[in-house]
Amino acid sequence: MEDIAWLKQLVEDSATESLSEYAYIKQGKYKGEQVFYWGSCCPNCNWALVLRDCSGNAIEGEYTLDDIEDQKVIWQPENSLCSF
């Protein structure tokens, strides 16, 4: 994450926002390409899945979490309330 500026900024922003204890960032593969997304395990919140490529560009199209292979958490705060 330290090598990808936009991802590093996303981590910094996510760590300081309200409800940060519910935030996480995952990476995986979508159609064979490395992707990243920000998520939330907040039980009372809604969030939209937006996949981003290594350059931080949003990937257009219709997809779900089931379409992403090899998902792994690459960041969550120390006080995370999410369980994976």
PATIMAR-776467 format. One record per atom (N, C-alpha, C, O): residue in one letter; y, x, z. Coordinates in steps of 0.05 Angstrom, whole numbers, padded with zeros to 5 digits, always signed. Atoms other than C-alpha are relative to their C-alpha. Example, Ala and Ser with C-alpha at 12.3 -4.5 7.8 and 13.67 -1.06 7.14 Angstrom:
% residues 2
A-00024+00018+00000;A-00090+00246+00156;A+00024+00018+00000;A+00024+00039+00013;S-00024-00016-00001;S-00021+00273+00143;S+00022-00015+00014;S+00044-00005+00018;
//
This chain:
% residues 84
M-00024+00016+00000;M+00000+00000+00000;M+00025+00017+00000;M+00046+00009-00011;E-00023-00018-00001;E+00047+00058+00013;E+00009+00009-00028;E+00032+00015-00032;D-00006-00010+00027;D+00043+00078-00061;D+00012-00022-00018;D+00023-00015-00039;I-00010+00022+00017;I+00063+00009-00088;I+00025-00012+00014;I+00022-00026+00034;A-00025+00007-00014;A+00136-00004-00071;A+00003-00030+00005;A+00010-00038+00027;W-00003+00029-00004;W+00136-00080-00081;W-00019-00010+00022;W-00012-00028+00037;L+00020+00009-00020;L+00073-00087-00038;L+00009+00010+00028;L+00006-00005+00047;K-00010-00011-00025;K+00102-00043+00017;K+00023-00018+00010;K+00024-00024+00034;Q-00022+00018-00008;Q+00165-00088+00017;Q-00011-00027+00009;Q+00000-00038+00028;L+00012+00025-00008;L+00121-00150+00020;L-00011+00001+00028;L-00008-00017+00044;V+00010-00004-00027;V+00087-00123+00082;V+00022+00001+00020;V+00021-00013+00041;E-00023-00001-00018;E+00153-00106+00115;E+00013-00027+00004;E+00019-00035+00027;D-00012+00027-00002;D+00181-00175+00100;D-00018-00019+00015;D-00009-00034+00032;S+00019+00018-00013;S+00118-00211+00122;S-00002+00005+00030;S-00006-00013+00046;A+00003-00008-00028;A+00116-00173+00188;A+00023-00010+00017;A+00021-00012+00041;T-00024+00007-00015;T+00186-00195+00208;T+00007-00030-00002;T+00026-00039+00011;E-00006+00029+00004;E+00185-00269+00186;E-00011-00016+00023;E-00030-00008+00037;S+00012+00018-00020;S+00173-00327+00233;S-00028-00008-00010;S-00034-00009-00033;L+00028+00007+00004;L+00100-00346+00238;L-00016+00023-00013;L-00036+00019-00026;S+00013-00023+00012;S+00081-00275+00217;S-00028+00004+00010;S-00045+00016-00003;E+00028-00002-00010;E+00019-00280+00261;E-00020-00014-00017;E-00044-00011-00013;Y+00018+00014+00019;Y-00010-00325+00207;Y-00001+00012-00028;Y-00017+00003-00045;A-00002-00012+00027;A+00006-00280+00148;A-00021+00021-00005;A-00031+00033+00014;Y+00018-00022+00008;Y-00040-00234+00110;Y+00004+00005-00029;Y+00015-00011-00044;I-00001-00008+00028;I-00045-00198+00044;I-00029+00008-00008;I-00041+00024+00006;K+00027-00007+00010;K-00110-00193+00004;K+00002+00011-00028;K+00022+00007-00042;Q+00003-00009+00027;Q-00131-00158-00058;Q-00028-00008-00009;Q-00046-00013+00007;G+00025+00007+00011;G-00187-00174-00105;G+00001+00004-00030;G+00018+00018-00041;K+00001-00003+00029;K-00206-00179-00178;K+00001-00028-00012;K-00014-00046-00004;Y-00002+00025+00015;Y-00186-00235-00225;Y-00003+00008-00030;Y+00013+00023-00041;K+00006-00006+00028;K-00215-00232-00296;K-00002+00031-00004;K+00008+00041-00024;G+00004-00028+00002;G-00233-00159-00283;G+00024+00018+00007;G+00021+00042+00007;E-00024-00015-00006;E-00163-00138-00263;E+00006-00001+00030;E+00001-00022+00043;Q-00007-00002-00028;Q-00139-00116-00194;Q+00024-00019+00005;Q+00044-00018-00010;V-00022+00018-00007;V-00095-00170-00162;V+00005+00000+00030;V-00012+00009+00046;F-00008+00002-00028;F-00059-00182-00096;F+00012-00028+00004;F+00023-00040-00014;Y-00014+00025-00007;Y-00035-00244-00060;Y+00006-00001+00030;Y-00009+00010+00046;W-00008+00005-00027;W+00000-00264+00003;W-00011-00027+00008;W-00011-00046-00007;G+00011+00025-00009;G-00033-00318+00045;G+00008-00006+00029;G+00020+00010+00042;S-00006+00009-00027;S-00026-00357+00109;S-00023-00016+00011;S-00035-00033-00004;C+00021+00016-00013;C-00077-00385+00158;C+00012-00020+00019;C-00002-00031+00036;C-00014+00019-00017;C-00025-00428+00192;C-00012-00028-00003;C-00013-00038-00026;P+00013+00027+00002;P-00059-00495+00208;P+00019-00022-00008;P+00010-00044-00016;N-00020+00021+00006;N+00006-00534+00197;N+00018+00006-00023;N+00039-00006-00026;C-00018-00010+00022;C+00034-00498+00136;C-00015-00003-00026;C-00039-00003-00028;N+00010-00001+00027;N+00025-00503+00062;N+00009+00025-00013;N+00031+00035-00008;W-00009-00024+00015;W+00027-00443+00016;W-00014-00002-00028;W-00035-00014-00031;A+00011+00001+00027;A+00015-00434-00058;A-00011+00028-00007;A+00001+00048-00001;L+00013-00025+00009;L-00032-00382-00087;L+00015+00011-00024;L+00015-00002-00045;V-00013-00013+00022;V+00007-00334-00131;V-00012+00028-00002;V-00008+00045+00016;L+00012-00026+00004;L-00032-00275-00158;L+00020+00019-00012;L+00036+00010-00029;R-00018-00020+00011;R+00005-00211-00173;R-00016+00024-00010;R-00036+00031+00003;D+00013-00024+00010;D-00015-00152-00215;D+00010+00025+00015;D+00027+00022+00033;C-00008-00025-00014;C-00006-00079-00193;C+00029+00006-00002;C+00040+00021+00014;S-00029-00003+00003;S+00066-00081-00218;S+00016-00021+00015;S+00040-00019+00016;G-00014+00021-00015;G+00082-00142-00176;G+00006-00025-00017;G+00019-00043-00007;N-00005+00023+00017;N+00085-00190-00235;N-00018-00023+00006;N-00042-00019+00010;A+00017+00024-00004;A+00061-00261-00223;A-00018-00004-00024;A-00009-00002-00047;I+00019+00006+00022;I-00001-00278-00263;I+00001-00030-00005;I-00004-00046+00013;E-00002+00028+00008;E+00007-00343-00300;E-00028-00012-00004;E-00047+00002-00009;G+00025+00014+00005;G-00048-00395-00305;G-00008-00016+00024;G+00005-00016+00045;E+00012+00016-00021;E-00090-00441-00264;E-00024+00015+00012;E-00042+00022-00003;Y+00022-00014-00013;Y-00135-00407-00213;Y-00001-00010+00029;Y+00018-00021+00039;T+00004+00006-00029;T-00162-00418-00143;T-00011+00025+00014;T-00017+00045+00001;L+00012-00023-00015;L-00187-00372-00088;L-00028+00006-00009;L-00037+00029-00008;D+00028-00004+00009;D-00257-00382-00116;D-00001+00017-00025;D-00022+00028-00032;D-00001-00015+00025;D-00235-00348-00181;D+00004+00030+00006;D+00002+00047-00013;I-00006-00028-00007;I-00220-00282-00143;I-00025+00012+00012;I-00035+00003+00032;E+00024-00014-00009;E-00277-00234-00134;E+00008+00023+00018;E+00030+00033+00017;D-00003-00023-00017;D-00285-00179-00082;D+00025+00000+00016;D+00039+00020+00018;Q-00025+00002-00016;Q-00229-00204-00038;Q-00003+00016+00026;Q-00024+00016+00039;K+00000-00013-00026;K-00211-00161+00021;K+00029+00000+00011;K+00048+00002-00004;V-00026-00001-00014;V-00154-00162+00072;V+00010+00028-00001;V-00005+00047+00008;I-00011-00027-00001;I-00109-00103+00062;I+00023+00002+00020;I+00032+00024+00027;W-00021-00001-00021;W-00056-00123+00113;W-00001-00027+00015;W-00004-00048+00004;Q-00006+00023-00017;Q-00048-00170+00172;Q+00012+00012+00025;Q+00006+00035+00032;P-00014-00011-00023;P-00004-00161+00233;P-00019+00005+00024;P-00041-00008+00025;E+00016-00005-00023;E-00032-00134+00298;E-00006-00025+00017;E-00027-00027+00030;N+00003+00025-00016;N-00021-00202+00331;N-00011-00023-00017;N-00006-00046-00011;S+00010+00020+00019;S-00057-00238+00274;S-00017-00021+00014;S-00034-00015+00031;L+00016+00022-00009;L-00087-00306+00289;L-00021-00008-00021;L-00035-00028-00017;C+00018+00006+00021;C-00127-00306+00225;C-00027+00014+00005;C-00028+00036+00015;S+00026-00012-00002;S-00202-00294+00226;S-00013-00003-00028;S-00013-00024-00040;F+00013-00001+00027;F-00240-00274+00163;F-00029+00006+00003;F-00044+00008-00017;
//
